Amino acid sequence: MGAVKRDAQTTWFNDNARRIGFADADEFALAFALKPYRLKQIYRAANKELLENVEAVTTLPKELRAELTERGLTFSSVEPIVVQRSHDEKTTKGLFRLRDGNEVEAVLMEHKGDRTTVCISSQAGCAFACAFCSTGQAGFTRNLEATEIFDQARFFARDLATRGKKITNIVFMGMGEPFHNYDAVMSAVALLNDAHGFGLGHRHITISTVGLVDRIDQFALEGLQVNLAISLHAPNDEVRNTFMPVTRRYNTEQLLAACERYVATTRRKVFFEYVMLAGVNDTGECAHQLAELMRGKLYHVNLIPYNATPDGPFAGTADDAIWQFAAILDAAGVPTTVRHNMGRDIAAACGQLRADTQPKAHAATK
Ligand code: SAH
């Protein structure tokens, strides 16, 4: 266990080589007699210059471009099927098809100024079945490869470039549990961060987890400046158990102990997410208990207004009650913010990603 060195370029070529029928990057390079500098050119064109495809890489000989295209080398492993923009045009949701036909969603949020956040998926579906989350209710299909995760960001980076903008932040808060697909997620982080490629600083990346204790410990040892967010949602097992089955594997005490170890090892702040469910976890008692757990630590609480999901049995806490809850945390000196929800009109807000758009609808909106 511990820090693993991940080479972004090798990861990218490995994933793409496998996609077009080679065992790995080396076999791929051999087949086309590609020298290292050629590999660098291709990698840079795809991930730094964000070119559309290999045909657009004019620094490569024409025959080589044709050969690579013929063989099926593309610059994206995910194909956008439906792209929807919210009424206020600040939120864009992409539904992507993977090569095997599975689908995932990712969301771009354009904030005031030039700040942008892209929320990406790490798995098709999710195995953790949180009762308030649409993805969780639909079950688990498969892990994404590092490149499939990265290419969601690549898509929105290209979209933003047409408006003269860039991605400034990436959050692993889309479909799936990032720490349940740990290695691919760490490789995707390396791809996002690579100075020879995409070049997004670690501090601009946030990984959100349902609370897998062993992975939190492993992540602490990576030595990355990547932010960690924990989906806590309740201050005790009794409440957490009722809607987060993962609590039976790692209880609240074990989870918070792992967070303390993480802070001790990394000296980095932990962000706690807390979705406000009326009559479930939003009582004054919960607020006081949460305040006790958070008080005096390098912790930050983010209260999330509940977003309706198709068969969710929950109702969201009213806004004024959310602010009352926040006031109790505030009084205890706990840094607290209330998340501003974006994209509800296109089911792009937290917990609403499901990728269940019908094939007919795809054809209609294309
Ligand atoms: N599996 C990871 C990342 C995906 S969820 C995790 O559990 O953290 C990203 C965030 O959205 C989590 O905090 C999650 O609890 C929250 N969320 C899920 N469903 C929601 C809903 N219906 N309304 C508001 N937030 C929700």
Residues whose N, C-alpha, C, O or C-beta is under 5 A from the ligand:
A	BS01	SAH	F132 C133 S134 F172 M173 G174 G176 E177 P178 S208 T209 V210 S231 E273 V275 I304 P305 Y306 N307 T309 C350 G351
